[in-house]
């Protein structure tokens, strides 16, 4: 039995083309209503390097991170973010977030703490023409810590 994966690039402003990398991206489904603190209690503390290196062992895990929003993309169905989650003199180590709301109330530069489910990895084409692969997370809850 042969299985074919068809990748359809999406053009996103500032980011270039976006496509799935090596695994499925589950559709956004309704998420159980919990407060941020309740989600935080059930989340796992997984380092960025561990998530990138062993993403397949973390599929569907609930994780939490803190980071700065690099870009926000609003579509008709959802909002998508690129967030850098490691600070060492500058923000680095990007994660792609998906939120099943069209108005998230955050902007580029905001620092947020968030909890979400690991979908795997996503690859996108940067404006410089490089293919970059980063973790893909469905956002369950977040808090804005500071606004740039």
Helices and strands as residue ranges (DSSP letters): E 10-12, E 16-21, H 36-42, H 48-53, G 55-57, E 62-74, E 79-87, E 91-99, E 111-125, E 131-146
